Amino acid sequence: MAATARSLSTCIFCKIIKGQIPSFKLIETDLSYSFLDIGPLAKGHALVIPKDHAAKLHELPDEYLADAMPIAKKIAAAQGLENYNILQNNGRIAHQEVDHVHFHVIPKPAATDEEGLVIGWPAKSGVVDEVRKYHEEILSKL
């Protein structure tokens, strides 16, 4: 059973959960709330927000995470999406705009930059030794 959800009176998502701000609700559970984004990147762009106010993923209790992903899956399936992104950002420089954990379900209707998420992937090459060293470091902390 989940602990009492934290809430922040100034948080736009906490206000949406409480019904203080209207939304185009899709699915609601005891732990999550989902709705269509009113500034969509594509038709059907939705958000899944845990009802617990946590700014970053590592601050959110696991039961909220376990509840959110099946909802994202249902939203994608209900739309018949073949191509889509599930996006979750943590921190301003990682493009988080609202300091409340949330997951975007973003349809990608075509292989263009006209709709859906558009990203670059600045992969590094020739860094296997660095990856090996970091692997050892992070394993010691897991």
C-alpha positions as CSV (number, residue, x, y, z in Angstrom):
1,M,0.0,0.0,0.0
2,A,1.3,3.4,-0.9
3,A,2.2,6.0,1.7
4,T,0.2,9.2,1.6
5,A,1.0,11.1,-1.6
6,R,2.9,14.3,-1.2
7,S,1.4,17.4,-2.9
8,L,2.6,20.9,-3.5
9,S,0.0,23.7,-3.6
10,T,2.0,25.6,-6.3
11,C,2.5,22.7,-8.7
12,I,0.4,22.7,-11.8
13,F,0.3,18.9,-12.0
14,C,-0.8,18.7,-8.3
15,K,-3.6,21.2,-9.2
16,I,-4.6,19.1,-12.2
17,I,-4.7,15.9,-10.0
18,K,-6.9,17.7,-7.5
19,G,-9.3,19.0,-10.2
20,Q,-8.3,22.6,-9.5
21,I,-7.2,23.0,-13.2
22,P,-9.2,21.2,-15.9
23,S,-7.7,18.5,-18.1
24,F,-8.6,16.1,-20.8
25,K,-8.3,13.1,-18.4
26,L,-7.6,9.6,-19.9
27,I,-6.9,7.1,-17.1
28,E,-6.9,7.7,-13.4
29,T,-5.8,5.2,-10.7
30,D,-5.1,5.5,-7.0
31,L,-1.5,6.3,-7.9
32,S,-1.5,8.0,-11.3
33,Y,-3.4,10.5,-13.4
34,S,-3.1,10.8,-17.2
35,F,-4.4,13.3,-19.7
36,L,-3.9,14.8,-23.2
37,D,-1.2,17.5,-23.4
38,I,-2.7,20.8,-24.5
39,G,0.6,21.8,-26.2
40,P,1.1,18.5,-28.1
41,L,4.1,17.6,-30.2
42,A,1.7,15.3,-32.2
43,K,-2.0,14.3,-32.1
44,G,-2.5,12.1,-29.0
45,H,0.5,13.4,-27.0
46,A,-0.4,12.4,-23.5
47,L,1.1,12.8,-20.0
48,V,1.1,10.3,-17.2
49,I,1.8,11.8,-13.8
50,P,2.2,10.1,-10.5
51,K,-0.1,11.4,-7.8
52,D,2.9,11.8,-5.5
53,H,4.8,15.1,-5.9
54,A,8.4,14.3,-6.5
55,A,10.6,16.5,-8.7
56,K,12.9,13.8,-10.0
57,L,12.5,10.1,-10.8
58,H,14.9,8.9,-8.1
59,E,12.8,10.7,-5.4
60,L,9.6,8.9,-6.4
61,P,8.5,5.8,-4.5
62,D,8.6,2.6,-6.7
63,E,4.9,1.8,-6.5
64,Y,4.2,5.0,-8.4
65,L,6.6,4.0,-11.1
66,A,5.1,0.5,-11.3
67,D,1.7,2.1,-11.8
68,A,2.7,4.6,-14.5
69,M,4.2,2.5,-17.2
70,P,1.1,0.2,-17.7
71,I,-0.9,3.4,-18.2
72,A,1.5,4.7,-20.8
73,K,1.2,1.3,-22.5
74,K,-2.6,1.4,-22.5
75,I,-2.6,5.0,-24.0
76,A,-0.2,3.9,-26.8
77,A,-2.3,0.8,-27.5
78,A,-5.6,2.7,-27.5
79,Q,-4.3,5.0,-30.2
80,G,-3.0,2.1,-32.2
81,L,0.5,3.7,-32.2
82,E,3.2,1.9,-34.2
83,N,5.9,4.5,-33.5
84,Y,6.1,6.6,-30.4
85,N,8.4,7.8,-27.6
86,I,8.0,7.5,-23.8
87,L,9.9,10.4,-22.4
88,Q,10.8,11.4,-18.9
89,N,13.2,14.3,-18.1
90,N,14.9,15.1,-14.8
91,G,16.3,18.7,-14.2
92,R,16.3,21.9,-16.2
93,I,19.3,21.1,-18.4
94,A,17.7,17.8,-19.2
95,H,14.6,19.7,-20.4
96,Q,12.3,19.2,-17.5
97,E,9.8,22.1,-17.5
98,V,7.5,21.1,-14.6
99,D,9.2,20.0,-11.3
100,H,6.8,17.0,-10.9
101,V,7.8,13.6,-12.3
102,H,5.8,12.9,-15.5
103,F,6.0,10.7,-18.5
104,H,5.2,11.8,-22.0
105,V,3.6,9.4,-24.5
106,I,4.5,11.1,-27.8
107,P,3.1,9.6,-31.1
108,K,5.6,9.7,-34.0
109,P,3.2,9.6,-37.0
110,A,5.8,10.0,-39.8
111,A,9.6,9.9,-40.3
112,T,9.8,13.7,-40.4
113,D,10.5,16.5,-38.0
114,E,7.0,17.9,-38.5
115,E,5.3,16.0,-35.7
116,G,6.4,14.0,-32.7
117,L,9.6,14.2,-30.7
118,V,12.7,15.5,-32.6
119,I,16.0,14.6,-31.0
120,G,19.6,14.5,-31.7
121,W,21.8,11.6,-30.4
122,P,25.3,12.8,-30.0
123,A,26.8,9.4,-29.4
124,K,30.5,9.2,-28.5
125,S,32.8,6.8,-30.2
126,G,36.2,5.4,-29.1
127,V,35.3,5.4,-25.4
128,V,35.1,1.7,-24.5
129,D,37.9,2.0,-21.9
130,E,36.0,4.9,-20.2
131,V,32.8,2.9,-20.3
132,R,34.6,-0.2,-18.8
133,K,36.0,2.0,-15.9
134,Y,32.6,3.6,-15.2
135,H,30.9,0.2,-15.3
136,E,33.2,-0.9,-12.4
137,E,32.5,2.3,-10.5
138,I,28.7,2.2,-10.8
139,L,28.5,-1.6,-10.1
140,S,30.1,-0.9,-6.7
141,K,27.3,1.5,-5.9
142,L,24.3,-0.7,-7.0
